[in-house]
Every structure is written in C-alpha cells, then in structure tokens.
Amino acid sequence: MAVNCFNCQYFFVTWDPKSPRGCKAYGFKTRELPSTVVRRSSGMECLKFEPKKGADRR
C-alpha cells in the first residue's frame, strides 16, 4: 500500500515554490510528495509515516 503524505503528521507545505512540500521526519523539502522521494531513494515505502490524529486512514 502506498503511503499518503497528506495523512501523515510529518508532512508540511512550504512557501518555497521550488520545493512546496516537506517531511519533518526526514528533514527535507521537495517538489514531489516526500513518500515518492523516499521510495525512489531507498526502494522501500516510507518507514516514518505516522497518521495524523483523527485522519481518515484510506
């Protein structure tokens, strides 16, 4: 199952138009979804995913 960063407590939106999305757990900003960068870099799904409290877990 693919990780949905929008439901993760570590996901954040930045003001940087070149890197509008970020991950507090891994400490980086990116143009893509952070989970895509993690999967491409490590070959594994994100291991830091933590659902937001009250988030729908679809």
All heavy atoms as TSV, in Angstrom:
chain	resi	resn	atom	element	x	y	z
A	1	MET	N	N	0.844	-1.184	0.000
A	1	MET	CA	C	0.000	0.000	0.000
A	1	MET	C	C	0.890	1.249	0.000
A	1	MET	O	O	1.823	1.361	0.792
A	1	MET	CB	C	-0.891	-0.018	1.237
A	1	MET	CG	C	-1.801	1.171	1.324
A	1	MET	SD	S	-2.972	0.990	2.666
A	1	MET	CE	C	-2.243	2.092	3.837
A	2	ALA	N	N	0.613	2.180	-0.875
A	2	ALA	CA	C	1.390	3.413	-0.964
A	2	ALA	C	C	1.047	4.349	0.190
A	2	ALA	O	O	-0.097	4.441	0.620
A	2	ALA	CB	C	1.129	4.090	-2.294
A	3	VAL	N	N	2.044	5.038	0.674
A	3	VAL	CA	C	1.880	5.992	1.768
A	3	VAL	C	C	1.266	7.284	1.225
A	3	VAL	O	O	1.685	7.779	0.186
A	3	VAL	CB	C	3.249	6.286	2.419
A	3	VAL	CG1	C	3.145	7.406	3.423
A	3	VAL	CG2	C	3.807	5.034	3.066
A	4	ASN	N	N	0.289	7.822	1.933
A	4	ASN	CA	C	-0.327	9.090	1.552
A	4	ASN	C	C	0.204	10.175	2.483
A	4	ASN	O	O	-0.238	10.306	3.620
A	4	ASN	CB	C	-1.849	8.997	1.637
A	4	ASN	CG	C	-2.537	10.257	1.182
A	4	ASN	OD1	O	-1.907	11.295	0.959
A	4	ASN	ND2	N	-3.833	10.184	1.038
A	5	CYS	N	N	1.141	10.968	1.975
A	5	CYS	CA	C	1.770	12.014	2.799
A	5	CYS	C	C	0.758	13.000	3.359
A	5	CYS	O	O	0.977	13.553	4.440
A	5	CYS	CB	C	2.807	12.778	1.974
A	5	CYS	SG	S	4.260	11.810	1.578
A	6	PHE	N	N	-0.319	13.242	2.662
A	6	PHE	CA	C	-1.301	14.217	3.123
A	6	PHE	C	C	-1.962	13.785	4.425
A	6	PHE	O	O	-2.524	14.607	5.135
A	6	PHE	CB	C	-2.361	14.479	2.051
A	6	PHE	CG	C	-1.797	15.168	0.842
A	6	PHE	CD1	C	-1.621	14.484	-0.340
A	6	PHE	CD2	C	-1.427	16.509	0.887
A	6	PHE	CE1	C	-1.102	15.112	-1.454
A	6	PHE	CE2	C	-0.906	17.150	-0.217
A	6	PHE	CZ	C	-0.736	16.450	-1.388
A	7	ASN	N	N	-1.873	12.504	4.760
A	7	ASN	CA	C	-2.434	11.994	6.016
A	7	ASN	C	C	-1.370	11.760	7.081
A	7	ASN	O	O	-1.653	11.175	8.118
A	7	ASN	CB	C	-3.193	10.684	5.767
A	7	ASN	CG	C	-4.469	10.919	5.007
A	7	ASN	OD1	O	-5.034	12.003	5.052
A	7	ASN	ND2	N	-4.920	9.914	4.286
A	8	CYS	N	N	-0.140	12.211	6.841
A	8	CYS	CA	C	0.964	11.980	7.772
A	8	CYS	C	C	1.208	13.216	8.636
A	8	CYS	O	O	1.188	14.350	8.150
A	8	CYS	CB	C	2.235	11.650	6.991
A	8	CYS	SG	S	3.657	11.318	8.048
A	9	GLN	N	N	1.474	12.987	9.905
A	9	GLN	CA	C	1.719	14.101	10.823
A	9	GLN	C	C	3.017	14.839	10.511
A	9	GLN	O	O	3.207	15.971	10.940
A	9	GLN	CB	C	1.725	13.621	12.263
A	9	GLN	CG	C	2.909	12.768	12.645
A	9	GLN	CD	C	2.862	12.374	14.112
A	9	GLN	OE1	O	1.896	12.625	14.812
A	9	GLN	NE2	N	3.911	11.719	14.567
A	10	TYR	N	N	3.941	14.250	9.777
A	10	TYR	CA	C	5.219	14.877	9.462
A	10	TYR	C	C	5.208	15.686	8.161
A	10	TYR	O	O	6.157	16.409	7.882
A	10	TYR	CB	C	6.326	13.822	9.380
A	10	TYR	CG	C	6.517	13.070	10.660
A	10	TYR	CD1	C	6.324	11.698	10.729
A	10	TYR	CD2	C	6.882	13.731	11.832
A	10	TYR	CE1	C	6.499	11.000	11.906
A	10	TYR	CE2	C	7.047	13.049	13.022
A	10	TYR	CZ	C	6.861	11.685	13.048
A	10	TYR	OH	O	7.027	11.006	14.229
A	11	PHE	N	N	4.165	15.567	7.380
A	11	PHE	CA	C	4.063	16.301	6.117
A	11	PHE	C	C	3.756	17.769	6.377
A	11	PHE	O	O	2.987	18.100	7.266
A	11	PHE	CB	C	2.949	15.693	5.253
A	11	PHE	CG	C	2.716	16.424	3.963
A	11	PHE	CD1	C	3.572	16.263	2.905
A	11	PHE	CD2	C	1.634	17.274	3.829
A	11	PHE	CE1	C	3.355	16.940	1.709
A	11	PHE	CE2	C	1.408	17.955	2.647
A	11	PHE	CZ	C	2.271	17.781	1.582
A	12	PHE	N	N	4.385	18.658	5.597
A	12	PHE	CA	C	4.066	20.076	5.703
A	12	PHE	C	C	4.186	20.752	4.345
A	12	PHE	O	O	4.850	20.245	3.441
A	12	PHE	CB	C	4.945	20.783	6.745
A	12	PHE	CG	C	6.406	20.852	6.402
A	12	PHE	CD1	C	6.942	22.001	5.850
A	12	PHE	CD2	C	7.259	19.785	6.657
A	12	PHE	CE1	C	8.299	22.092	5.556
A	12	PHE	CE2	C	8.606	19.860	6.369
A	12	PHE	CZ	C	9.131	21.018	5.813
A	13	VAL	N	N	3.513	21.875	4.211
A	13	VAL	CA	C	3.545	22.681	2.986
A	13	VAL	C	C	4.453	23.872	3.251
A	13	VAL	O	O	4.380	24.504	4.305
A	13	VAL	CB	C	2.119	23.151	2.615
A	13	VAL	CG1	C	2.154	24.056	1.395
A	13	VAL	CG2	C	1.216	21.952	2.369
A	14	THR	N	N	5.319	24.186	2.281
A	14	THR	CA	C	6.255	25.295	2.428
A	14	THR	C	C	5.810	26.469	1.565
A	14	THR	O	O	4.922	26.343	0.725
A	14	THR	CB	C	7.676	24.885	1.991
A	14	THR	OG1	O	7.750	24.856	0.572
A	14	THR	CG2	C	8.069	23.540	2.576
A	15	TRP	N	N	6.482	27.597	1.744
A	15	TRP	CA	C	6.238	28.777	0.912
A	15	TRP	C	C	7.187	28.807	-0.273
A	15	TRP	O	O	7.113	29.698	-1.113
A	15	TRP	CB	C	6.419	30.048	1.738
A	15	TRP	CG	C	5.346	30.207	2.751
A	15	TRP	CD1	C	5.412	29.900	4.084
A	15	TRP	CD2	C	4.029	30.695	2.529
A	15	TRP	NE1	N	4.216	30.162	4.698
A	15	TRP	CE2	C	3.340	30.667	3.759
A	15	TRP	CE3	C	3.341	31.161	1.405
A	15	TRP	CZ2	C	2.026	31.072	3.909
A	15	TRP	CZ3	C	2.026	31.579	1.557
A	15	TRP	CH2	C	1.394	31.529	2.790
A	16	ASP	N	N	8.089	27.865	-0.356
A	16	ASP	CA	C	9.080	27.820	-1.435
A	16	ASP	C	C	8.454	27.227	-2.698
A	16	ASP	O	O	8.114	26.048	-2.725
A	16	ASP	CB	C	10.262	26.957	-0.974
A	16	ASP	CG	C	11.400	26.905	-1.967
A	16	ASP	OD1	O	11.241	27.396	-3.104
A	16	ASP	OD2	O	12.457	26.366	-1.603
A	17	PRO	N	N	8.299	28.021	-3.761
A	17	PRO	CA	C	7.664	27.499	-4.977
A	17	PRO	C	C	8.466	26.385	-5.652
A	17	PRO	O	O	7.899	25.561	-6.370
A	17	PRO	CB	C	7.537	28.716	-5.894
A	17	PRO	CG	C	8.331	29.794	-5.277
A	17	PRO	CD	C	8.636	29.422	-3.867
A	18	LYS	N	N	9.766	26.323	-5.402
A	18	LYS	CA	C	10.595	25.268	-5.997
A	18	LYS	C	C	10.499	23.959	-5.212
A	18	LYS	O	O	10.765	22.895	-5.757
A	18	LYS	CB	C	12.050	25.707	-6.072
A	18	LYS	CG	C	12.258	26.857	-7.038
A	18	LYS	CD	C	13.707	27.265	-7.072
A	18	LYS	CE	C	13.877	28.453	-8.013
A	18	LYS	NZ	N	15.246	28.960	-8.016
A	19	SER	N	N	10.150	24.049	-3.940
A	19	SER	CA	C	10.020	22.867	-3.073
A	19	SER	C	C	8.820	23.066	-2.152
A	19	SER	O	O	8.969	23.356	-0.964
A	19	SER	CB	C	11.293	22.677	-2.246
A	19	SER	OG	O	12.411	22.488	-3.055
A	20	PRO	N	N	7.615	22.897	-2.692
A	20	PRO	CA	C	6.417	23.231	-1.919
A	20	PRO	C	C	5.976	22.209	-0.865
A	20	PRO	O	O	5.078	22.485	-0.086
A	20	PRO	CB	C	5.344	23.378	-2.988
A	20	PRO	CG	C	5.806	22.496	-4.104
A	20	PRO	CD	C	7.310	22.552	-4.069
A	21	ARG	N	N	6.609	21.043	-0.826
A	21	ARG	CA	C	6.207	20.003	0.124
A	21	ARG	C	C	7.408	19.571	0.949
A	21	ARG	O	O	8.534	19.570	0.461
A	21	ARG	CB	C	5.632	18.809	-0.619
A	21	ARG	CG	C	4.417	19.190	-1.433
A	21	ARG	CD	C	3.927	18.035	-2.262
A	21	ARG	NE	N	2.731	18.436	-2.971
A	21	ARG	CZ	C	2.561	18.290	-4.266
A	21	ARG	NH1	N	3.499	17.743	-4.996
A	21	ARG	NH2	N	1.439	18.675	-4.826
A	22	GLY	N	N	7.159	19.159	2.186
A	22	GLY	CA	C	8.267	18.752	3.035
A	22	GLY	C	C	7.913	17.640	3.994
A	22	GLY	O	O	6.747	17.322	4.200
A	23	CYS	N	N	8.954	17.058	4.576
A	23	CYS	CA	C	8.809	15.997	5.571
A	23	CYS	C	C	9.645	16.359	6.792
A	23	CYS	O	O	10.870	16.492	6.692
A	23	CYS	CB	C	9.279	14.670	4.992
A	23	CYS	SG	S	9.217	13.321	6.199
A	24	LYS	N	N	8.986	16.536	7.934
A	24	LYS	CA	C	9.686	16.866	9.177
A	24	LYS	C	C	10.467	15.665	9.710
A	24	LYS	O	O	11.505	15.840	10.340
A	24	LYS	CB	C	8.691	17.338	10.228
A	24	LYS	CG	C	8.046	18.656	9.888
A	24	LYS	CD	C	7.001	19.031	10.914
A	24	LYS	CE	C	6.251	20.275	10.460
A	24	LYS	NZ	N	5.120	20.579	11.349
A	25	ALA	N	N	9.993	14.462	9.460
A	25	ALA	CA	C	10.670	13.262	9.972
A	25	ALA	C	C	12.035	13.075	9.310
A	25	ALA	O	O	13.012	12.752	9.981
A	25	ALA	CB	C	9.800	12.029	9.746
A	26	TYR	N	N	12.098	13.271	8.000
A	26	TYR	CA	C	13.363	13.096	7.277
A	26	TYR	C	C	14.108	14.418	7.101
A	26	TYR	O	O	15.277	14.429	6.731
A	26	TYR	CB	C	13.121	12.456	5.916
A	26	TYR	CG	C	12.819	10.979	6.002
A	26	TYR	CD1	C	11.554	10.490	5.718
A	26	TYR	CD2	C	13.801	10.063	6.360
A	26	TYR	CE1	C	11.271	9.140	5.789
A	26	TYR	CE2	C	13.538	8.714	6.441
A	26	TYR	CZ	C	12.275	8.251	6.149
A	26	TYR	OH	O	12.004	6.917	6.228
A	27	GLY	N	N	13.434	15.540	7.309
A	27	GLY	CA	C	14.090	16.835	7.260
A	27	GLY	C	C	14.434	17.341	5.878
A	27	GLY	O	O	15.522	17.876	5.680
A	28	PHE	N	N	13.524	17.194	4.915
A	28	PHE	CA	C	13.787	17.738	3.591
A	28	PHE	C	C	12.537	18.342	2.975
A	28	PHE	O	O	11.421	18.061	3.397
A	28	PHE	CB	C	14.398	16.688	2.654
A	28	PHE	CG	C	13.462	15.571	2.263
A	28	PHE	CD1	C	12.652	15.683	1.148
A	28	PHE	CD2	C	13.414	14.405	3.002
A	28	PHE	CE1	C	11.800	14.656	0.775
A	28	PHE	CE2	C	12.568	13.366	2.639
A	28	PHE	CZ	C	11.754	13.493	1.519
A	29	LYS	N	N	12.750	19.191	1.967
A	29	LYS	CA	C	11.685	19.782	1.169
A	29	LYS	C	C	11.865	19.296	-0.261
A	29	LYS	O	O	12.987	19.034	-0.696
A	29	LYS	CB	C	11.752	21.306	1.191
A	29	LYS	CG	C	11.566	21.911	2.552
A	29	LYS	CD	C	11.488	23.419	2.521
A	29	LYS	CE	C	12.765	24.039	2.010
A	29	LYS	NZ	N	12.763	25.507	2.054
A	30	THR	N	N	10.750	19.200	-1.006
A	30	THR	CA	C	10.801	18.665	-2.359
A	30	THR	C	C	9.637	19.181	-3.190
A	30	THR	O	O	8.649	19.669	-2.654
A	30	THR	CB	C	10.796	17.117	-2.328
A	30	THR	OG1	O	10.855	16.607	-3.660
A	30	THR	CG2	C	9.556	16.578	-1.638
A	31	ARG	N	N	9.751	19.055	-4.482
A	31	ARG	CA	C	8.660	19.401	-5.391
A	31	ARG	C	C	7.625	18.277	-5.411
A	31	ARG	O	O	6.432	18.500	-5.559
A	31	ARG	CB	C	9.207	19.628	-6.798
A	31	ARG	CG	C	8.153	19.949	-7.830
A	31	ARG	CD	C	8.762	20.347	-9.141
A	31	ARG	NE	N	9.352	21.674	-9.079
A	31	ARG	CZ	C	8.702	22.799	-9.360
A	31	ARG	NH1	N	7.468	22.754	-9.729
A	31	ARG	NH2	N	9.305	23.963	-9.272
A	32	GLU	N	N	8.096	17.043	-5.255
A	32	GLU	CA	C	7.229	15.864	-5.289
A	32	GLU	C	C	6.698	15.561	-3.891
A	32	GLU	O	O	7.079	16.213	-2.924
A	32	GLU	CB	C	8.029	14.654	-5.776
A	32	GLU	CG	C	8.712	14.852	-7.094
A	32	GLU	CD	C	9.652	13.714	-7.386
A	32	GLU	OE1	O	9.160	12.626	-7.705
A	32	GLU	OE2	O	10.869	13.927	-7.252
A	33	LEU	N	N	5.876	14.540	-3.796
A	33	LEU	CA	C	5.475	14.067	-2.474
A	33	LEU	C	C	6.691	13.419	-1.820
A	33	LEU	O	O	7.431	12.668	-2.470
A	33	LEU	CB	C	4.344	13.049	-2.572
A	33	LEU	CG	C	2.961	13.604	-2.814
A	33	LEU	CD1	C	1.960	12.471	-2.983
A	33	LEU	CD2	C	2.530	14.514	-1.686
A	34	PRO	N	N	6.927	13.703	-0.555
A	34	PRO	CA	C	8.091	13.114	0.117
A	34	PRO	C	C	8.130	11.579	0.046
A	34	PRO	O	O	9.208	11.003	-0.108
A	34	PRO	CB	C	7.942	13.588	1.560
A	34	PRO	CG	C	7.232	14.892	1.443
A	34	PRO	CD	C	6.253	14.691	0.313
A	35	SER	N	N	6.987	10.924	0.114
A	35	SER	CA	C	6.980	9.454	0.056
A	35	SER	C	C	7.513	8.951	-1.283
A	35	SER	O	O	8.142	7.887	-1.340
A	35	SER	CB	C	5.583	8.910	0.306
A	35	SER	OG	O	4.680	9.362	-0.690
A	36	THR	N	N	7.317	9.702	-2.353
A	36	THR	CA	C	7.836	9.325	-3.672
A	36	THR	C	C	9.366	9.409	-3.676
A	36	THR	O	O	10.041	8.522	-4.203
A	36	THR	CB	C	7.256	10.249	-4.760
A	36	THR	OG1	O	5.841	10.157	-4.723
A	36	THR	CG2	C	7.758	9.869	-6.134
A	37	VAL	N	N	9.899	10.456	-3.069
A	37	VAL	CA	C	11.351	10.623	-2.988
A	37	VAL	C	C	11.967	9.509	-2.145
A	37	VAL	O	O	12.990	8.919	-2.516
A	37	VAL	CB	C	11.708	12.009	-2.396
A	37	VAL	CG1	C	13.205	12.145	-2.193
A	37	VAL	CG2	C	11.183	13.122	-3.289
A	38	VAL	N	N	11.334	9.184	-1.020
A	38	VAL	CA	C	11.834	8.122	-0.144
A	38	VAL	C	C	11.824	6.787	-0.879
A	38	VAL	O	O	12.808	6.042	-0.843
A	38	VAL	CB	C	11.002	8.038	1.162
A	38	VAL	CG1	C	11.345	6.789	1.961
A	38	VAL	CG2	C	11.216	9.287	2.000
A	39	ARG	N	N	10.736	6.480	-1.571
A	39	ARG	CA	C	10.630	5.204	-2.299
A	39	ARG	C	C	11.689	5.110	-3.395
A	39	ARG	O	O	12.340	4.078	-3.562
A	39	ARG	CB	C	9.224	5.019	-2.871
A	39	ARG	CG	C	9.025	3.669	-3.537
A	39	ARG	CD	C	7.595	3.379	-3.976
A	39	ARG	NE	N	6.952	4.496	-4.621
A	39	ARG	CZ	C	5.957	5.224	-4.100
A	39	ARG	NH1	N	5.506	4.945	-2.895
A	39	ARG	NH2	N	5.434	6.222	-4.762
A	40	ARG	N	N	11.891	6.200	-4.137
A	40	ARG	CA	C	12.878	6.200	-5.221
A	40	ARG	C	C	14.307	6.091	-4.662
A	40	ARG	O	O	15.153	5.407	-5.225
A	40	ARG	CB	C	12.746	7.457	-6.071
A	40	ARG	CG	C	13.632	7.449	-7.291
A	40	ARG	CD	C	13.429	8.614	-8.236
A	40	ARG	NE	N	13.542	9.896	-7.562
A	40	ARG	CZ	C	12.552	10.784	-7.468
A	40	ARG	NH1	N	11.377	10.535	-7.997
A	40	ARG	NH2	N	12.738	11.928	-6.851
A	41	SER	N	N	14.572	6.741	-3.537
A	41	SER	CA	C	15.916	6.738	-2.951
A	41	SER	C	C	16.272	5.421	-2.266
A	41	SER	O	O	17.403	4.956	-2.363
A	41	SER	CB	C	16.044	7.858	-1.920
A	41	SER	OG	O	15.841	9.103	-2.524
A	42	SER	N	N	15.302	4.848	-1.547
A	42	SER	CA	C	15.596	3.661	-0.742
A	42	SER	C	C	15.054	2.359	-1.328
A	42	SER	O	O	15.470	1.290	-0.907
A	42	SER	CB	C	15.015	3.833	0.663
A	42	SER	OG	O	13.595	3.797	0.624
A	43	GLY	N	N	14.083	2.477	-2.240
A	43	GLY	CA	C	13.451	1.276	-2.776
A	43	GLY	C	C	12.378	0.720	-1.853
A	43	GLY	O	O	11.806	-0.335	-2.122
A	44	MET	N	N	12.101	1.427	-0.752
A	44	MET	CA	C	11.110	0.972	0.225
A	44	MET	C	C	10.081	2.066	0.454
A	44	MET	O	O	10.348	3.239	0.214
A	44	MET	CB	C	11.795	0.664	1.558
A	44	MET	CG	C	12.793	-0.449	1.482
A	44	MET	SD	S	13.804	-0.643	2.983
A	44	MET	CE	C	12.653	-0.453	4.283
A	45	GLU	N	N	8.916	1.655	0.957
A	45	GLU	CA	C	7.916	2.637	1.360
A	45	GLU	C	C	8.440	3.392	2.575
A	45	GLU	O	O	9.314	2.909	3.295
A	45	GLU	CB	C	6.594	1.945	1.711
A	45	GLU	CG	C	5.888	1.288	0.533
A	45	GLU	CD	C	5.446	2.268	-0.532
A	45	GLU	OE1	O	5.097	3.419	-0.209
A	45	GLU	OE2	O	5.444	1.884	-1.706
A	46	CYS	N	N	7.903	4.565	2.821
A	46	CYS	CA	C	8.317	5.401	3.948
A	46	CYS	C	C	8.092	4.660	5.268
A	46	CYS	O	O	6.998	4.177	5.545
A	46	CYS	CB	C	7.535	6.706	3.936
A	46	CYS	SG	S	7.902	7.763	5.335
A	47	LEU	N	N	9.129	4.599	6.087
A	47	LEU	CA	C	9.040	3.923	7.382
A	47	LEU	C	C	8.712	4.887	8.514
A	47	LEU	O	O	8.512	4.467	9.650
A	47	LEU	CB	C	10.353	3.194	7.687
A	47	LEU	CG	C	10.745	2.105	6.689
A	47	LEU	CD1	C	12.113	1.545	7.041
A	47	LEU	CD2	C	9.701	1.011	6.648
A	48	LYS	N	N	8.666	6.174	8.223
A	48	LYS	CA	C	8.398	7.188	9.251
A	48	LYS	C	C	6.933	7.634	9.269
A	48	LYS	O	O	6.561	8.472	10.072
A	48	LYS	CB	C	9.276	8.423	9.014
A	48	LYS	CG	C	10.746	8.144	9.015
A	48	LYS	CD	C	11.289	8.208	10.395
A	48	LYS	CE	C	12.809	8.094	10.345
A	48	LYS	NZ	N	13.411	8.276	11.622
A	49	PHE	N	N	6.104	7.097	8.398
A	49	PHE	CA	C	4.703	7.511	8.314
A	49	PHE	C	C	3.994	7.318	9.641
A	49	PHE	O	O	4.042	6.250	10.246
A	49	PHE	CB	C	3.968	6.712	7.229
A	49	PHE	CG	C	2.499	7.030	7.166
A	49	PHE	CD1	C	2.053	8.149	6.508
A	49	PHE	CD2	C	1.566	6.206	7.774
A	49	PHE	CE1	C	0.701	8.456	6.455
A	49	PHE	CE2	C	0.220	6.498	7.737
A	49	PHE	CZ	C	-0.214	7.631	7.068
A	50	GLU	N	N	3.358	8.384	10.109
A	50	GLU	CA	C	2.520	8.354	11.317
A	50	GLU	C	C	1.224	9.076	10.963
A	50	GLU	O	O	1.255	10.250	10.601
A	50	GLU	CB	C	3.189	9.092	12.477
A	50	GLU	CG	C	4.389	8.383	13.063
A	50	GLU	CD	C	4.016	7.146	13.856
A	50	GLU	OE1	O	2.884	7.093	14.388
A	50	GLU	OE2	O	4.855	6.246	13.937
A	51	PRO	N	N	0.087	8.391	11.037
A	51	PRO	CA	C	-1.169	9.060	10.671
A	51	PRO	C	C	-1.480	10.240	11.581
A	51	PRO	O	O	-1.151	10.213	12.772
A	51	PRO	CB	C	-2.229	7.972	10.817
A	51	PRO	CG	C	-1.580	6.848	11.538
A	51	PRO	CD	C	-0.102	7.035	11.482
A	52	LYS	N	N	-2.055	11.257	10.991
A	52	LYS	CA	C	-2.496	12.404	11.777
A	52	LYS	C	C	-3.591	11.938	12.720
A	52	LYS	O	O	-4.369	11.044	12.388
A	52	LYS	CB	C	-3.060	13.489	10.869
A	52	LYS	CG	C	-2.025	14.187	10.039
A	52	LYS	CD	C	-2.686	15.244	9.195
A	52	LYS	CE	C	-1.668	15.914	8.306
A	52	LYS	NZ	N	-2.296	16.891	7.415
A	53	LYS	N	N	-3.665	12.538	13.857
A	53	LYS	CA	C	-4.734	12.187	14.787
A	53	LYS	C	C	-6.064	12.606	14.169
A	53	LYS	O	O	-6.221	13.743	13.741
A	53	LYS	CB	C	-4.522	12.902	16.112
A	53	LYS	CG	C	-3.322	12.374	16.869
A	53	LYS	CD	C	-3.110	13.127	18.157
A	53	LYS	CE	C	-2.018	12.547	18.996
A	53	LYS	NZ	N	-0.721	12.457	18.382
A	54	GLY	N	N	-6.981	11.657	14.090
A	54	GLY	CA	C	-8.297	11.923	13.515
A	54	GLY	C	C	-8.340	11.862	12.010
A	54	GLY	O	O	-9.358	12.100	11.410
A	55	ALA	N	N	-7.218	11.515	11.357
A	55	ALA	CA	C	-7.186	11.448	9.892
A	55	ALA	C	C	-7.871	10.181	9.414
A	55	ALA	O	O	-7.801	9.135	10.049
A	55	ALA	CB	C	-5.755	11.470	9.390
A	56	ASP	N	N	-8.526	10.296	8.287
A	56	ASP	CA	C	-9.158	9.156	7.643
A	56	ASP	C	C	-8.062	8.263	7.081
A	56	ASP	O	O	-7.219	8.713	6.326
A	56	ASP	CB	C	-10.070	9.651	6.527
A	56	ASP	CG	C	-10.890	8.543	5.893
A	56	ASP	OD1	O	-10.855	7.418	6.417
A	56	ASP	OD2	O	-11.552	8.819	4.892
A	57	ARG	N	N	-8.054	6.993	7.425
A	57	ARG	CA	C	-6.980	6.076	7.002
A	57	ARG	C	C	-7.354	5.291	5.762
A	57	ARG	O	O	-7.392	4.080	5.762
A	57	ARG	CB	C	-6.659	5.106	8.128
A	57	ARG	CG	C	-6.113	5.782	9.335
A	57	ARG	CD	C	-5.748	4.775	10.362
A	57	ARG	NE	N	-5.413	5.444	11.611
A	57	ARG	CZ	C	-4.958	4.831	12.649
A	57	ARG	NH1	N	-4.773	3.552	12.643
A	57	ARG	NH2	N	-4.677	5.503	13.740
A	58	ARG	N	N	-7.601	5.957	4.677
A	58	ARG	CA	C	-7.954	5.253	3.421
A	58	ARG	C	C	-6.739	4.698	2.767
A	58	ARG	O	O	-5.694	5.168	2.758
A	58	ARG	CB	C	-8.629	6.214	2.463
A	58	ARG	CG	C	-9.995	6.569	2.900
A	58	ARG	CD	C	-10.650	7.382	1.854
A	58	ARG	NE	N	-11.650	8.193	2.514
A	58	ARG	CZ	C	-12.418	9.014	1.886
A	58	ARG	NH1	N	-12.325	9.177	0.608
A	58	ARG	NH2	N	-13.307	9.706	2.522
